[in-house]
Amino acid sequence: MSDEPENLTLVVLRRLDAKIDRVLQDMADVKPRLTTLVVQAGNLVSTEASHYAQTILPLDRVETRLDRIERRLDLVETAEPPN
């Protein structure tokens, strides 16, 4: 080694460079994990929406059948026209 003192600015810049390299490596590890989480969340949302749709469909049918039964039994109240 030389007997000259190192430039303090260069020392700080080298430390910063090393830290930035570590951050970049961490980001390279985090990005695929984040992508996986986004995909899984999207699958969860679409699955939940699908389950909701499957639940609502039979209820819509029941409502239609109930309306038809009420009409046949004359149980439907007709609204009076406004004056």
Secondary structure by P-SEA (a helix, b strand, c coil): cccccccaaaaaaaaaaaaaaaaaaaaaaaaaaaaaaaaaaaaaaaaaaaaaaaaaaaaaaaaaaaaaaaaaaccbbbbcccc
